[in-house]
Amino acid sequence: MLDSNRIITDIAEITGITPEQLDRGTVLADHGLDSLRLMTLIEDWRAEGVEIDYYEMFSLPTLGEWVDHLTPERL
């Protein structure tokens, strides 16, 4: 199960930034989340049972949109 903390931590780790640099309005591509890193995140989360579509996530540019799409909670 993904929550906002997990999403933020995983994105920060894969892009080499700190979680504190991320907020709801952060455009993830501006911080290094390219297609390869996106696929890596998705595959890691799928391995844990999360149903997630690459193209849906690719169409969501901001962290807030990711959290809204992947969790019932809000940042």
TIVEX-386759 format. One record per atom (N, C-alpha, C, O, CB): residue in one letter; atom name; x negated, y, z negated. Coordinates in pm, whole numbers, plus 50000, padded with zeros to 5 digits. Glycine has a CB too. Example, Ala and Ser with C-alpha at 12.3 -4.5 7.8 and 13.67 -1.06 7.14 Angstrom:
<'a'; 'N'; <48681; 49431; 49220>>
<'a'; 'CA'; <48770; 49550; 49220>>
<'a'; 'C'; <48680; 49670; 49220>>
<'a'; 'O'; <48576; 49668; 49154>>
<'a'; 'CB'; <48869; 49553; 49095>>
<'s'; 'N'; <48715; 49775; 49292>>
<'s'; 'CA'; <48633; 49894; 49286>>
<'s'; 'C'; <48710; 50003; 49213>>
<'s'; 'O'; <48659; 50114; 49196>>
<'s'; 'CB'; <48592; 49940; 49428>>
This chain:
<'m'; 'N'; <49915; 49882; 50000>>
<'m'; 'CA'; <50000; 50000; 50000>>
<'m'; 'C'; <49911; 50124; 50000>>
<'m'; 'O'; <49817; 50136; 49921>>
<'m'; 'CB'; <50096; 50000; 49878>>
<'l'; 'N'; <49943; 50214; 50089>>
<'l'; 'CA'; <49867; 50339; 50095>>
<'l'; 'C'; <49936; 50447; 50014>>
<'l'; 'O'; <50058; 50456; 50011>>
<'l'; 'CB'; <49851; 50385; 50241>>
<'d'; 'N'; <49855; 50527; 49947>>
<'d'; 'CA'; <49905; 50648; 49884>>
<'d'; 'C'; <49817; 50764; 49930>>
<'d'; 'O'; <49716; 50742; 49996>>
<'d'; 'CB'; <49906; 50635; 49727>>
<'s'; 'N'; <49854; 50884; 49896>>
<'s'; 'CA'; <49781; 51000; 49946>>
<'s'; 'C'; <49635; 50998; 49903>>
<'s'; 'O'; <49547; 51035; 49981>>
<'s'; 'CB'; <49847; 51129; 49897>>
<'n'; 'N'; <49607; 50955; 49781>>
<'n'; 'CA'; <49468; 50950; 49735>>
<'n'; 'C'; <49385; 50854; 49819>>
<'n'; 'O'; <49272; 50885; 49855>>
<'n'; 'CB'; <49461; 50910; 49588>>
<'r'; 'N'; <49440; 50739; 49850>>
<'r'; 'CA'; <49369; 50640; 49932>>
<'r'; 'C'; <49345; 50695; 50072>>
<'r'; 'O'; <49235; 50681; 50126>>
<'r'; 'CB'; <49449; 50508; 49940>>
<'i'; 'N'; <49446; 50757; 50131>>
<'i'; 'CA'; <49432; 50812; 50266>>
<'i'; 'C'; <49323; 50918; 50268>>
<'i'; 'O'; <49236; 50917; 50356>>
<'i'; 'CB'; <49566; 50872; 50314>>
<'i'; 'N'; <49327; 51008; 50172>>
<'i'; 'CA'; <49228; 51116; 50165>>
<'i'; 'C'; <49087; 51059; 50144>>
<'i'; 'O'; <48993; 51099; 50212>>
<'i'; 'CB'; <49263; 51214; 50051>>
<'t'; 'N'; <49074; 50967; 50051>>
<'t'; 'CA'; <48944; 50907; 50023>>
<'t'; 'C'; <48887; 50835; 50145>>
<'t'; 'O'; <48769; 50851; 50177>>
<'t'; 'CB'; <48955; 50810; 49907>>
<'d'; 'N'; <48970; 50757; 50212>>
<'d'; 'CA'; <48924; 50683; 50329>>
<'d'; 'C'; <48884; 50777; 50443>>
<'d'; 'O'; <48783; 50754; 50509>>
<'d'; 'CB'; <49033; 50587; 50377>>
<'i'; 'N'; <48963; 50881; 50466>>
<'i'; 'CA'; <48930; 50977; 50572>>
<'i'; 'C'; <48800; 51050; 50538>>
<'i'; 'O'; <48714; 51067; 50624>>
<'i'; 'CB'; <49045; 51079; 50591>>
<'a'; 'N'; <48787; 51093; 50414>>
<'a'; 'CA'; <48665; 51163; 50373>>
<'a'; 'C'; <48543; 51073; 50392>>
<'a'; 'O'; <48440; 51117; 50442>>
<'a'; 'CB'; <48676; 51208; 50226>>
<'e'; 'N'; <48557; 50949; 50351>>
<'e'; 'CA'; <48444; 50856; 50362>>
<'e'; 'C'; <48404; 50832; 50508>>
<'e'; 'O'; <48285; 50834; 50541>>
<'e'; 'CB'; <48478; 50722; 50296>>
<'i'; 'N'; <48501; 50811; 50594>>
<'i'; 'CA'; <48469; 50777; 50733>>
<'i'; 'C'; <48418; 50898; 50812>>
<'i'; 'O'; <48348; 50882; 50912>>
<'i'; 'CB'; <48591; 50719; 50802>>
<'t'; 'N'; <48452; 51019; 50766>>
<'t'; 'CA'; <48408; 51139; 50837>>
<'t'; 'C'; <48287; 51205; 50771>>
<'t'; 'O'; <48229; 51299; 50827>>
<'t'; 'CB'; <48521; 51238; 50845>>
<'g'; 'N'; <48249; 51158; 50653>>
<'g'; 'CA'; <48131; 51213; 50586>>
<'g'; 'C'; <48153; 51347; 50519>>
<'g'; 'O'; <48059; 51424; 50502>>
<'g'; 'CB'; <48022; 51225; 50682>>
<'i'; 'N'; <48277; 51375; 50481>>
<'i'; 'CA'; <48306; 51498; 50408>>
<'i'; 'C'; <48358; 51462; 50270>>
<'i'; 'O'; <48378; 51344; 50240>>
<'i'; 'CB'; <48410; 51587; 50486>>
<'t'; 'N'; <48380; 51561; 50187>>
<'t'; 'CA'; <48433; 51535; 50054>>
<'t'; 'C'; <48585; 51545; 50056>>
<'t'; 'O'; <48641; 51619; 50136>>
<'t'; 'CB'; <48374; 51632; 49950>>
<'p'; 'N'; <48652; 51471; 49968>>
<'p'; 'CA'; <48798; 51480; 49962>>
<'p'; 'C'; <48847; 51623; 49934>>
<'p'; 'O'; <48957; 51661; 49976>>
<'p'; 'CB'; <48850; 51387; 49854>>
<'e'; 'N'; <48767; 51700; 49865>>
<'e'; 'CA'; <48805; 51838; 49833>>
<'e'; 'C'; <48814; 51927; 49956>>
<'e'; 'O'; <48876; 52033; 49952>>
<'e'; 'CB'; <48707; 51897; 49735>>
<'q'; 'N'; <48753; 51885; 50065>>
<'q'; 'CA'; <48757; 51963; 50190>>
<'q'; 'C'; <48885; 51938; 50269>>
<'q'; 'O'; <48906; 52000; 50373>>
<'q'; 'CB'; <48637; 51930; 50275>>
<'l'; 'N'; <48969; 51849; 50220>>
<'l'; 'CA'; <49091; 51812; 50291>>
<'l'; 'C'; <49214; 51865; 50219>>
<'l'; 'O'; <49224; 51856; 50097>>
<'l'; 'CB'; <49100; 51661; 50307>>
<'d'; 'N'; <49307; 51920; 50295>>
<'d'; 'CA'; <49438; 51958; 50242>>
<'d'; 'C'; <49544; 51927; 50348>>
<'d'; 'O'; <49511; 51880; 50456>>
<'d'; 'CB'; <49442; 52109; 50200>>
<'r'; 'N'; <49669; 51952; 50317>>
<'r'; 'CA'; <49778; 51916; 50409>>
<'r'; 'C'; <49760; 51973; 50548>>
<'r'; 'O'; <49796; 51908; 50646>>
<'r'; 'CB'; <49911; 51964; 50352>>
<'g'; 'N'; <49704; 52091; 50560>>
<'g'; 'CA'; <49690; 52156; 50689>>
<'g'; 'C'; <49564; 52121; 50765>>
<'g'; 'O'; <49543; 52169; 50876>>
<'g'; 'CB'; <49695; 52301; 50670>>
<'t'; 'N'; <49480; 52038; 50708>>
<'t'; 'CA'; <49355; 52001; 50773>>
<'t'; 'C'; <49382; 51927; 50904>>
<'t'; 'O'; <49451; 51826; 50906>>
<'t'; 'CB'; <49269; 51914; 50680>>
<'v'; 'N'; <49326; 51980; 51013>>
<'v'; 'CA'; <49332; 51912; 51142>>
<'v'; 'C'; <49217; 51812; 51141>>
<'v'; 'O'; <49100; 51849; 51143>>
<'v'; 'CB'; <49323; 52013; 51265>>
<'l'; 'N'; <49253; 51685; 51139>>
<'l'; 'CA'; <49153; 51580; 51117>>
<'l'; 'C'; <49048; 51573; 51226>>
<'l'; 'O'; <48932; 51543; 51197>>
<'l'; 'CB'; <49221; 51447; 51106>>
<'a'; 'N'; <49083; 51600; 51350>>
<'a'; 'CA'; <48985; 51598; 51459>>
<'a'; 'C'; <48879; 51706; 51439>>
<'a'; 'O'; <48765; 51688; 51481>>
<'a'; 'CB'; <49054; 51618; 51594>>
<'d'; 'N'; <48915; 51816; 51375>>
<'d'; 'CA'; <48819; 51924; 51348>>
<'d'; 'C'; <48714; 51883; 51245>>
<'d'; 'O'; <48611; 51948; 51232>>
<'d'; 'CB'; <48892; 52047; 51300>>
<'h'; 'N'; <48742; 51775; 51173>>
<'h'; 'CA'; <48649; 51727; 51071>>
<'h'; 'C'; <48585; 51594; 51108>>
<'h'; 'O'; <48534; 51522; 51022>>
<'h'; 'CB'; <48721; 51714; 50938>>
<'g'; 'N'; <48589; 51561; 51236>>
<'g'; 'CA'; <48515; 51445; 51283>>
<'g'; 'C'; <48595; 51317; 51299>>
<'g'; 'O'; <48536; 51212; 51328>>
<'g'; 'CB'; <48406; 51420; 51192>>
<'l'; 'N'; <48726; 51322; 51282>>
<'l'; 'CA'; <48805; 51200; 51300>>
<'l'; 'C'; <48832; 51181; 51449>>
<'l'; 'O'; <48931; 51232; 51503>>
<'l'; 'CB'; <48937; 51205; 51220>>
<'d'; 'N'; <48744; 51108; 51514>>
<'d'; 'CA'; <48757; 51081; 51656>>
<'d'; 'C'; <48831; 50948; 51676>>
<'d'; 'O'; <48871; 50884; 51579>>
<'d'; 'CB'; <48618; 51077; 51726>>
<'s'; 'N'; <48848; 50907; 51801>>
<'s'; 'CA'; <48926; 50786; 51830>>
<'s'; 'C'; <48862; 50660; 51771>>
<'s'; 'O'; <48934; 50570; 51726>>
<'s'; 'CB'; <48941; 50771; 51981>>
<'l'; 'N'; <48731; 50651; 51770>>
<'l'; 'CA'; <48665; 50534; 51714>>
<'l'; 'C'; <48687; 50525; 51562>>
<'l'; 'O'; <48718; 50418; 51510>>
<'l'; 'CB'; <48515; 50538; 51745>>
<'r'; 'N'; <48671; 50637; 51494>>
<'r'; 'CA'; <48693; 50638; 51348>>
<'r'; 'C'; <48840; 50612; 51316>>
<'r'; 'O'; <48872; 50543; 51219>>
<'r'; 'CB'; <48650; 50774; 51287>>
<'l'; 'N'; <48930; 50666; 51398>>
<'l'; 'CA'; <49072; 50641; 51379>>
<'l'; 'C'; <49101; 50492; 51391>>
<'l'; 'O'; <49173; 50436; 51308>>
<'l'; 'CB'; <49156; 50722; 51481>>
<'m'; 'N'; <49048; 50428; 51492>>
<'m'; 'CA'; <49071; 50284; 51511>>
<'m'; 'C'; <49014; 50205; 51394>>
<'m'; 'O'; <49075; 50108; 51350>>
<'m'; 'CB'; <49009; 50236; 51643>>
<'t'; 'N'; <48899; 50245; 51344>>
<'t'; 'CA'; <48840; 50177; 51229>>
<'t'; 'C'; <48931; 50186; 51107>>
<'t'; 'O'; <48955; 50086; 51039>>
<'t'; 'CB'; <48702; 50237; 51196>>
<'l'; 'N'; <48983; 50307; 51078>>
<'l'; 'CA'; <49076; 50324; 50966>>
<'l'; 'C'; <49199; 50236; 50984>>
<'l'; 'O'; <49240; 50166; 50892>>
<'l'; 'CB'; <49119; 50472; 50954>>
<'i'; 'N'; <49257; 50240; 51102>>
<'i'; 'CA'; <49379; 50164; 51129>>
<'i'; 'C'; <49354; 50014; 51111>>
<'i'; 'O'; <49435; 49945; 51050>>
<'i'; 'CB'; <49430; 50192; 51270>>
<'e'; 'N'; <49245; 49964; 51162>>
<'e'; 'CA'; <49214; 49822; 51149>>
<'e'; 'C'; <49192; 49784; 51002>>
<'e'; 'O'; <49236; 49678; 50959>>
<'e'; 'CB'; <49090; 49786; 51231>>
<'d'; 'N'; <49125; 49869; 50926>>
<'d'; 'CA'; <49106; 49843; 50783>>
<'d'; 'C'; <49241; 49837; 50711>>
<'d'; 'O'; <49264; 49747; 50630>>
<'d'; 'CB'; <49016; 49951; 50720>>
<'w'; 'N'; <49329; 49932; 50741>>
<'w'; 'CA'; <49459; 49935; 50676>>
<'w'; 'C'; <49548; 49820; 50722>>
<'w'; 'O'; <49623; 49764; 50642>>
<'w'; 'CB'; <49528; 50068; 50703>>
<'r'; 'N'; <49541; 49784; 50848>>
<'r'; 'CA'; <49617; 49668; 50898>>
<'r'; 'C'; <49572; 49541; 50828>>
<'r'; 'O'; <49655; 49455; 50797>>
<'r'; 'CB'; <49599; 49653; 51051>>
<'a'; 'N'; <49443; 49528; 50803>>
<'a'; 'CA'; <49391; 49410; 50735>>
<'a'; 'C'; <49450; 49396; 50595>>
<'a'; 'O'; <49451; 49287; 50537>>
<'a'; 'CB'; <49238; 49416; 50727>>
<'e'; 'N'; <49498; 49507; 50540>>
<'e'; 'CA'; <49560; 49506; 50407>>
<'e'; 'C'; <49712; 49499; 50416>>
<'e'; 'O'; <49781; 49512; 50315>>
<'e'; 'CB'; <49519; 49630; 50329>>
<'g'; 'N'; <49763; 49478; 50537>>
<'g'; 'CA'; <49907; 49459; 50554>>
<'g'; 'C'; <49987; 49583; 50589>>
<'g'; 'O'; <50110; 49577; 50594>>
<'g'; 'CB'; <49962; 49403; 50431>>
<'v'; 'N'; <49921; 49694; 50613>>
<'v'; 'CA'; <49992; 49817; 50649>>
<'v'; 'C'; <50027; 49812; 50797>>
<'v'; 'O'; <49940; 49789; 50881>>
<'v'; 'CB'; <49906; 49944; 50617>>
<'e'; 'N'; <50155; 49832; 50829>>
<'e'; 'CA'; <50197; 49837; 50969>>
<'e'; 'C'; <50174; 49980; 51017>>
<'e'; 'O'; <50234; 50075; 50967>>
<'e'; 'CB'; <50347; 49794; 50986>>
<'i'; 'N'; <50088; 49992; 51115>>
<'i'; 'CA'; <50048; 50125; 51161>>
<'i'; 'C'; <50016; 50118; 51310>>
<'i'; 'O'; <49955; 50022; 51357>>
<'i'; 'CB'; <49925; 50179; 51081>>
<'d'; 'N'; <50057; 50220; 51381>>
<'d'; 'CA'; <50038; 50225; 51526>>
<'d'; 'C'; <49935; 50332; 51562>>
<'d'; 'O'; <49945; 50446; 51518>>
<'d'; 'CB'; <50172; 50253; 51598>>
<'y'; 'N'; <49836; 50292; 51640>>
<'y'; 'CA'; <49730; 50384; 51680>>
<'y'; 'C'; <49785; 50508; 51747>>
<'y'; 'O'; <49745; 50620; 51712>>
<'y'; 'CB'; <49632; 50314; 51773>>
<'y'; 'N'; <49874; 50492; 51842>>
<'y'; 'CA'; <49924; 50607; 51920>>
<'y'; 'C'; <50009; 50702; 51835>>
<'y'; 'O'; <50006; 50823; 51856>>
<'y'; 'CB'; <50006; 50557; 52038>>
<'e'; 'N'; <50083; 50647; 51741>>
<'e'; 'CA'; <50158; 50734; 51649>>
<'e'; 'C'; <50062; 50819; 51566>>
<'e'; 'O'; <50082; 50940; 51552>>
<'e'; 'CB'; <50249; 50650; 51556>>
<'m'; 'N'; <49959; 50755; 51512>>
<'m'; 'CA'; <49865; 50828; 51428>>
<'m'; 'C'; <49785; 50929; 51510>>
<'m'; 'O'; <49757; 51039; 51462>>
<'m'; 'CB'; <49771; 50732; 51357>>
<'f'; 'N'; <49749; 50893; 51630>>
<'f'; 'CA'; <49675; 50983; 51718>>
<'f'; 'C'; <49755; 51109; 51748>>
<'f'; 'O'; <49698; 51216; 51768>>
<'f'; 'CB'; <49638; 50911; 51848>>
<'s'; 'N'; <49888; 51096; 51752>>
<'s'; 'CA'; <49973; 51210; 51784>>
<'s'; 'C'; <49995; 51304; 51665>>
<'s'; 'O'; <50053; 51411; 51681>>
<'s'; 'CB'; <50107; 51162; 51834>>
<'l'; 'N'; <49950; 51264; 51547>>
<'l'; 'CA'; <49967; 51344; 51426>>
<'l'; 'C'; <49834; 51411; 51390>>
<'l'; 'O'; <49744; 51344; 51340>>
<'l'; 'CB'; <50019; 51257; 51307>>
<'p'; 'N'; <49821; 51540; 51415>>
<'p'; 'CA'; <49690; 51603; 51397>>
<'p'; 'C'; <49649; 51636; 51253>>
<'p'; 'O'; <49530; 51642; 51224>>
<'p'; 'CB'; <49686; 51727; 51475>>
<'t'; 'N'; <49745; 51657; 51162>>
<'t'; 'CA'; <49707; 51705; 51030>>
<'t'; 'C'; <49717; 51597; 50922>>
<'t'; 'O'; <49791; 51500; 50936>>
<'t'; 'CB'; <49793; 51823; 50991>>
<'l'; 'N'; <49642; 51617; 50817>>
<'l'; 'CA'; <49646; 51526; 50703>>
<'l'; 'C'; <49787; 51517; 50645>>
<'l'; 'O'; <49833; 51409; 50611>>
<'l'; 'CB'; <49546; 51570; 50595>>
<'g'; 'N'; <49854; 51629; 50634>>
<'g'; 'CA'; <49990; 51629; 50580>>
<'g'; 'C'; <50084; 51542; 50662>>
<'g'; 'O'; <50168; 51471; 50606>>
<'g'; 'CB'; <50044; 51770; 50574>>
<'e'; 'N'; <50070; 51547; 50793>>
<'e'; 'CA'; <50152; 51462; 50879>>
<'e'; 'C'; <50120; 51315; 50857>>
<'e'; 'O'; <50210; 51231; 50859>>
<'e'; 'CB'; <50132; 51500; 51026>>
<'w'; 'N'; <49994; 51284; 50838>>
<'w'; 'CA'; <49955; 51145; 50811>>
<'w'; 'C'; <50018; 51096; 50681>>
<'w'; 'O'; <50077; 50988; 50677>>
<'w'; 'CB'; <49802; 51131; 50805>>
<'v'; 'N'; <50005; 51176; 50576>>
<'v'; 'CA'; <50060; 51137; 50446>>
<'v'; 'C'; <50211; 51120; 50457>>
<'v'; 'O'; <50266; 51022; 50407>>
<'v'; 'CB'; <50025; 51241; 50337>>
<'d'; 'N'; <50279; 51214; 50521>>
<'d'; 'CA'; <50424; 51205; 50536>>
<'d'; 'C'; <50464; 51079; 50613>>
<'d'; 'O'; <50564; 51015; 50580>>
<'d'; 'CB'; <50478; 51329; 50607>>
<'h'; 'N'; <50387; 51045; 50714>>
<'h'; 'CA'; <50418; 50929; 50796>>
<'h'; 'C'; <50389; 50795; 50726>>
<'h'; 'O'; <50463; 50698; 50744>>
<'h'; 'CB'; <50340; 50936; 50925>>
<'l'; 'N'; <50283; 50792; 50648>>
<'l'; 'CA'; <50237; 50666; 50590>>
<'l'; 'C'; <50285; 50637; 50448>>
<'l'; 'O'; <50275; 50524; 50402>>
<'l'; 'CB'; <50091; 50663; 50592>>
<'t'; 'N'; <50336; 50737; 50378>>
<'t'; 'CA'; <50375; 50718; 50239>>
<'t'; 'C'; <50508; 50786; 50212>>
<'t'; 'O'; <50549; 50877; 50285>>
<'t'; 'CB'; <50268; 50773; 50144>>
<'p'; 'N'; <50576; 50742; 50108>>
<'p'; 'CA'; <50700; 50809; 50069>>
<'p'; 'C'; <50674; 50936; 49988>>
<'p'; 'O'; <50765; 51015; 49965>>
<'p'; 'CB'; <50788; 50714; 49989>>
<'e'; 'N'; <50551; 50955; 49945>>
<'e'; 'CA'; <50518; 51071; 49860>>
<'e'; 'C'; <50477; 51192; 49944>>
<'e'; 'O'; <50464; 51182; 50066>>
<'e'; 'CB'; <50404; 51034; 49763>>
<'r'; 'N'; <50457; 51301; 49880>>
<'r'; 'CA'; <50408; 51423; 49944>>
<'r'; 'C'; <50289; 51474; 49865>>
<'r'; 'O'; <50282; 51457; 49744>>
<'r'; 'CB'; <50520; 51530; 49954>>
<'l'; 'N'; <50196; 51539; 49935>>
<'l'; 'CA'; <50080; 51597; 49865>>
<'l'; 'C'; <50122; 51716; 49783>>
<'l'; 'O'; <50038; 51778; 49718>>
<'l'; 'CB'; <49971; 51639; 49965>>
